[in-house]
Amino acid sequence: MTQATVNDFNHIITGRRSIRNYDPSVKISREEMEEILSEATLAPSSVNLQPWRFVVIDSEEGKETLKPLAMFNQTQVETSAAMVAVFVDMNSTEYLETIYNQAVDEGKMPAEVRDRQVPAIQGLIEQLTEEQYREMNVIDAGLVSMQFMLAARAHGYDTNPIGGFEKDKIAEALDLDKERYHPIMLLSIGKAAEDGYESVRLPVDTVTEWK
């Protein structure tokens, strides 16, 4: 890794701010948004189930639908280039064979490994309680959300993760099956119209033990 690459990476990490007010004139094309999402989905995933699902809300109509569900985040909804709703799919095992078949087709996994792992994973999931399965998926959704924010910053955009919204209503409002799709967070994205505030972090010595 070159020093320039290290510096770019450090800038992405240390320069990130949670932005609430965006330049409303800046839009993000569908092509670029798909690129950011594609980079985000390279995040780790337990047994590679990839349970994350996204709804990109970038139209005026879509934002009007979202506004009453995010009452304390109206500025982000109104000024951002888009709001991305992150869900987990509680039926994500429907894609298990598709994922592992693709791995074989692309030469990333031997067929015999796929043939062992797919039934083993199906058996594992069947043994989990709904709460355990949801917890596993929520961890994956947190990883992909953070990676989305870092990918967005690499593209020159800013973000704000939002957990305070009407989680019991948002799936149906966005025409999703609320029993299948569980909301995790909203992510606003756009070009910052403010500097944002630096926040402090506890020192590593406080949050780390060495054994």
Disulfide bonds with the S-S distance in Angstrom:
none
